[in-house]
Every structure is written in structure tokens, then in C-alpha cells.
Amino acid sequence: MSFVPGMGILKGMALTLRRFFAPKVTIRYPEVTPDIAVKYRGRMQLLYDEHGALKCETCFQCAQACPIECIDMGGTDTKGRYAVHWGASETYGERREEAALRRAGREVPDPTYTHFEAVDTAAVDRILEDYDYDPHRMLSILEAIQAEFGHLPVAALKQVSFTTGSWYAMIYGTATYYRHFRFEKTVEQVAVCRCTACLMQGGGRLADALAAGLRTGLGQVTPGGRMRLAWLPTHLAGAPAPLVALDGEPQPEVTPANATAWARALAGEHPATRTLH
């Protein structure tokens, strides 16, 4: 190490001057293809056949060879079960236990694959006809489908892909880009406060009455899949005890005595036409 003042600047300028007068290496890309380094890592690209279907056979070799497990792979076996063999499991909380078993060399049981829910394709066909089956108007088509079903069902998106000839991946990418689209049915939440004051005032009996009226348990959705019963983690400011909240709004008229009837009326009426008393 040199302690001469300014020596570092002189060395840097000397290197700059040497590189300045050195011959330049210019590649006329894309006419001339550059040499690819041995350790080059490019962007992964999926290939499609002449019918627009993926050529990927889900052999898991790319995901297995990936040193940092950034490739998420899944497949369906001959028995119709969905199996995730490789992938960045740390990104998905429900796969952490499976990843630990896999790294330990143990066999991971595959959960049963659930097929997507069928919808009325006639309604989708009417929407496509209104927009002249034009893929360039995909955003308007998706908005009309969500207005019809309340969300974007997988079956409807596949029907759009099959009819218009657009790739399902592109339709799904368009839908996920905009935040006002949703892929699941809207679920209302009925929450019961579990603070000490509410529990002392009969919050437990209130929760049991609501569970009986909604025909579900705490932390679960109703049989129709439209409402969920849950605990409210904190008491809302200025709300009475015991407290029942509907989508975060206090419902002071609900008591342990009328909670069952209120819940039954709530589950039987449509959210757009419901009036609470």
C-alpha cells in the first residue's frame, strides 16, 4: 500500500489511458451473434407448438437443475392428482412442510386435485358476441364477465381462450395486471370480537348463535361459500360489547338473543338487496 498522496488517482488515470488507446471490439448485433459465456444465465422462455399449446411436458428437470430453486413446477398424474414436486416452496407458506420432507428424502403425499367450477358458457358466448369475438377488446370482455358472474371463473377464461384463439396465459396475464379483477367469489365476513370485555358480556354465546344461524364454524365459510365466520382480533373504537362486525362495520343491534335469526336472514338475502334492522 502506497502512502504517496495522489498515487491512487494516477494509477486510475493510467488504466483509463491504456484502455482508451486499446483496439475496440464491436459486435454488429444482431447481424453477428456474440459468443455466449459458459456460465451465462438467460431468461427462461417456454416454447409453443403450432396449435398454441405448451411443449413443456412437466419433466421437472429444469426445476431440479436450478441451483436456487426459482422455478416452480407442478403437474397432474394419471390419477388426476395435483403434485408439486419442485419449486420455490419458501414463497408459498403451505409448501414449507412438504419442502422439508422432500429435502429429507421422504415421499410427500399429493393432495387431491380439485377441478375448477363449471359456469354457464352461454352467458360467456353472449358477451363474446357483443364484442365481436375481438381479442383486442379483451379488457372489456373480462369486465363484462366479472359483471356477469361477480368474478372471473376459470371456466369462463378457458371458454374465451378457446373461442377467440387467444392464449390462456395472455388472458390470465391481462386479468392479473389490473387490480379490479378478482378470481374468487366475493366473501362477506361476519366477525365476533374476542376481547376480554366482549367475552365477559357473552361473546362466546354470540359466536355460537351466529355459527348456528350461518351453519358453519369459526374460521370457515358457509355452505354456499358466500360468507365467513371469524374472530375479530381487536375491538372497534366506540363499538358496544359484545361486538359483531360485518365486513368491518359494527352491528350494534345483534345480541346473543337474536343472533341466530339475524344470521339466518343474512345468509338468505343477497348483499345488494339486504337491509339490516
Contacts in CASP RR format, 6 or more apart in sequence:
PFRMAT RR
TARGET T0000
AUTHOR 0000-0000-0000
METHOD contacts of the structure
MODEL  1
MSFVPGMGILKGMALTLRRFFAPKVTIRYPEVTPDIAVKYRGRMQLLYDE
HGALKCETCFQCAQACPIECIDMGGTDTKGRYAVHWGASETYGERREEAA
LRRAGREVPDPTYTHFEAVDTAAVDRILEDYDYDPHRMLSILEAIQAEFG
HLPVAALKQVSFTTGSWYAMIYGTATYYRHFRFEKTVEQVAVCRCTACLM
QGGGRLADALAAGLRTGLGQVTPGGRMRLAWLPTHLAGAPAPLVALDGEP
QPEVTPANATAWARALAGEHPATRTLH
2 8 0 8 1.000
27 34 0 8 1.000
44 62 0 8 1.000
44 71 0 8 1.000
46 54 0 8 1.000
46 55 0 8 1.000
46 56 0 8 1.000
47 54 0 8 1.000
47 55 0 8 1.000
47 56 0 8 1.000
48 54 0 8 1.000
48 55 0 8 1.000
48 167 0 8 1.000
49 55 0 8 1.000
52 167 0 8 1.000
58 73 0 8 1.000
58 74 0 8 1.000
58 75 0 8 1.000
60 73 0 8 1.000
60 74 0 8 1.000
60 85 0 8 1.000
60 86 0 8 1.000
62 71 0 8 1.000
62 73 0 8 1.000
63 69 0 8 1.000
63 71 0 8 1.000
63 72 0 8 1.000
63 73 0 8 1.000
63 85 0 8 1.000
63 86 0 8 1.000
63 87 0 8 1.000
64 86 0 8 1.000
66 86 0 8 1.000
69 86 0 8 1.000
69 87 0 8 1.000
69 88 0 8 1.000
69 89 0 8 1.000
70 87 0 8 1.000
70 88 0 8 1.000
71 86 0 8 1.000
71 87 0 8 1.000
71 88 0 8 1.000
72 84 0 8 1.000
72 86 0 8 1.000
72 87 0 8 1.000
72 88 0 8 1.000
72 91 0 8 1.000
73 84 0 8 1.000
73 85 0 8 1.000
73 86 0 8 1.000
73 87 0 8 1.000
74 82 0 8 1.000
74 83 0 8 1.000
74 84 0 8 1.000
74 85 0 8 1.000
74 86 0 8 1.000
75 82 0 8 1.000
75 83 0 8 1.000
75 84 0 8 1.000
75 85 0 8 1.000
76 82 0 8 1.000
76 83 0 8 1.000
76 113 0 8 1.000
77 83 0 8 1.000
77 110 0 8 1.000
80 113 0 8 1.000
81 110 0 8 1.000
81 111 0 8 1.000
81 112 0 8 1.000
81 113 0 8 1.000
82 110 0 8 1.000
82 111 0 8 1.000
82 112 0 8 1.000
82 113 0 8 1.000
83 110 0 8 1.000
84 95 0 8 1.000
84 98 0 8 1.000
85 102 0 8 1.000
87 95 0 8 1.000
89 95 0 8 1.000
89 96 0 8 1.000
89 98 0 8 1.000
89 99 0 8 1.000
90 96 0 8 1.000
90 99 0 8 1.000
98 108 0 8 1.000
101 107 0 8 1.000
101 108 0 8 1.000
102 108 0 8 1.000
116 153 0 8 1.000
116 154 0 8 1.000
116 155 0 8 1.000
117 153 0 8 1.000
117 154 0 8 1.000
117 155 0 8 1.000
118 155 0 8 1.000
119 149 0 8 1.000
119 153 0 8 1.000
119 155 0 8 1.000
119 156 0 8 1.000
121 155 0 8 1.000
121 156 0 8 1.000
121 159 0 8 1.000
123 148 0 8 1.000
123 149 0 8 1.000
124 145 0 8 1.000
124 148 0 8 1.000
124 156 0 8 1.000
124 159 0 8 1.000
124 160 0 8 1.000
124 163 0 8 1.000
125 159 0 8 1.000
125 163 0 8 1.000
127 141 0 8 1.000
127 144 0 8 1.000
127 145 0 8 1.000
127 148 0 8 1.000
128 141 0 8 1.000
128 160 0 8 1.000
128 163 0 8 1.000
128 164 0 8 1.000
130 144 0 8 1.000
131 137 0 8 1.000
131 140 0 8 1.000
131 141 0 8 1.000
131 144 0 8 1.000
133 163 0 8 1.000
133 164 0 8 1.000
134 164 0 8 1.000
135 164 0 8 1.000
135 165 0 8 1.000
135 166 0 8 1.000
138 160 0 8 1.000
138 164 0 8 1.000
138 166 0 8 1.000
138 171 0 8 1.000
138 174 0 8 1.000
139 174 0 8 1.000
139 178 0 8 1.000
141 160 0 8 1.000
142 152 0 8 1.000
142 160 0 8 1.000
142 171 0 8 1.000
142 174 0 8 1.000
142 175 0 8 1.000
142 181 0 8 1.000
145 152 0 8 1.000
145 153 0 8 1.000
145 156 0 8 1.000
145 157 0 8 1.000
145 160 0 8 1.000
146 152 0 8 1.000
146 181 0 8 1.000
146 182 0 8 1.000
149 156 0 8 1.000
150 182 0 8 1.000
150 185 0 8 1.000
150 186 0 8 1.000
151 182 0 8 1.000
151 183 0 8 1.000
151 184 0 8 1.000
151 185 0 8 1.000
151 186 0 8 1.000
152 175 0 8 1.000
152 181 0 8 1.000
152 182 0 8 1.000
152 183 0 8 1.000
154 183 0 8 1.000
157 168 0 8 1.000
157 171 0 8 1.000
157 172 0 8 1.000
157 175 0 8 1.000
158 168 0 8 1.000
160 166 0 8 1.000
160 171 0 8 1.000
161 167 0 8 1.000
161 168 0 8 1.000
161 171 0 8 1.000
175 181 0 8 1.000
175 183 0 8 1.000
185 225 0 8 1.000
185 226 0 8 1.000
186 226 0 8 1.000
186 271 0 8 1.000
187 221 0 8 1.000
187 225 0 8 1.000
187 226 0 8 1.000
187 227 0 8 1.000
187 228 0 8 1.000
188 226 0 8 1.000
188 227 0 8 1.000
188 228 0 8 1.000
188 246 0 8 1.000
188 247 0 8 1.000
188 271 0 8 1.000
189 227 0 8 1.000
189 228 0 8 1.000
189 229 0 8 1.000
189 230 0 8 1.000
189 246 0 8 1.000
189 247 0 8 1.000
189 248 0 8 1.000
190 210 0 8 1.000
190 214 0 8 1.000
190 227 0 8 1.000
190 228 0 8 1.000
190 229 0 8 1.000
190 230 0 8 1.000
190 244 0 8 1.000
190 245 0 8 1.000
190 246 0 8 1.000
190 263 0 8 1.000
190 266 0 8 1.000
191 229 0 8 1.000
191 230 0 8 1.000
191 231 0 8 1.000
191 232 0 8 1.000
191 244 0 8 1.000
191 245 0 8 1.000
191 246 0 8 1.000
191 248 0 8 1.000
192 198 0 8 1.000
192 203 0 8 1.000
192 204 0 8 1.000
192 206 0 8 1.000
192 207 0 8 1.000
192 210 0 8 1.000
192 218 0 8 1.000
192 229 0 8 1.000
192 230 0 8 1.000
192 231 0 8 1.000
192 232 0 8 1.000
192 242 0 8 1.000
192 243 0 8 1.000
192 244 0 8 1.000
192 245 0 8 1.000
193 203 0 8 1.000
193 231 0 8 1.000
193 232 0 8 1.000
193 234 0 8 1.000
193 235 0 8 1.000
193 236 0 8 1.000
193 239 0 8 1.000
193 241 0 8 1.000
193 242 0 8 1.000
193 243 0 8 1.000
193 244 0 8 1.000
193 245 0 8 1.000
194 203 0 8 1.000
194 231 0 8 1.000
194 232 0 8 1.000
194 233 0 8 1.000
195 234 0 8 1.000
195 235 0 8 1.000
195 241 0 8 1.000
197 235 0 8 1.000
197 241 0 8 1.000
198 206 0 8 1.000
198 235 0 8 1.000
198 241 0 8 1.000
198 242 0 8 1.000
198 243 0 8 1.000
199 242 0 8 1.000
200 241 0 8 1.000
201 241 0 8 1.000
201 242 0 8 1.000
202 242 0 8 1.000
202 256 0 8 1.000
203 242 0 8 1.000
203 256 0 8 1.000
204 242 0 8 1.000
205 256 0 8 1.000
206 242 0 8 1.000
206 244 0 8 1.000
206 254 0 8 1.000
206 255 0 8 1.000
206 256 0 8 1.000
206 259 0 8 1.000
207 218 0 8 1.000
207 229 0 8 1.000
207 231 0 8 1.000
209 256 0 8 1.000
209 259 0 8 1.000
209 260 0 8 1.000
209 263 0 8 1.000
210 229 0 8 1.000
210 244 0 8 1.000
210 259 0 8 1.000
210 260 0 8 1.000
210 262 0 8 1.000
210 263 0 8 1.000
211 217 0 8 1.000
211 218 0 8 1.000
211 229 0 8 1.000
212 260 0 8 1.000
212 263 0 8 1.000
213 259 0 8 1.000
213 260 0 8 1.000
213 261 0 8 1.000
213 263 0 8 1.000
213 264 0 8 1.000
213 267 0 8 1.000
214 222 0 8 1.000
214 227 0 8 1.000
214 229 0 8 1.000
214 263 0 8 1.000
214 264 0 8 1.000
214 266 0 8 1.000
214 267 0 8 1.000
215 222 0 8 1.000
215 223 0 8 1.000
215 267 0 8 1.000
216 222 0 8 1.000
216 223 0 8 1.000
216 227 0 8 1.000
216 228 0 8 1.000
216 229 0 8 1.000
217 229 0 8 1.000
218 229 0 8 1.000
218 230 0 8 1.000
218 231 0 8 1.000
219 228 0 8 1.000
219 229 0 8 1.000
219 230 0 8 1.000
219 231 0 8 1.000
220 228 0 8 1.000
220 229 0 8 1.000
221 227 0 8 1.000
221 228 0 8 1.000
222 228 0 8 1.000
222 229 0 8 1.000
222 267 0 8 1.000
226 267 0 8 1.000
227 266 0 8 1.000
227 267 0 8 1.000
232 243 0 8 1.000
232 245 0 8 1.000
232 248 0 8 1.000
235 241 0 8 1.000
235 243 0 8 1.000
236 243 0 8 1.000
236 245 0 8 1.000
236 248 0 8 1.000
236 250 0 8 1.000
239 245 0 8 1.000
239 250 0 8 1.000
239 252 0 8 1.000
240 250 0 8 1.000
240 252 0 8 1.000
242 255 0 8 1.000
242 256 0 8 1.000
243 250 0 8 1.000
244 250 0 8 1.000
244 251 0 8 1.000
244 254 0 8 1.000
244 259 0 8 1.000
245 251 0 8 1.000
246 266 0 8 1.000
246 276 0 8 1.000
251 262 0 8 1.000
251 276 0 8 1.000
253 262 0 8 1.000
253 276 0 8 1.000
253 277 0 8 1.000
254 262 0 8 1.000
262 276 0 8 1.000
266 274 0 8 1.000
266 276 0 8 1.000
END
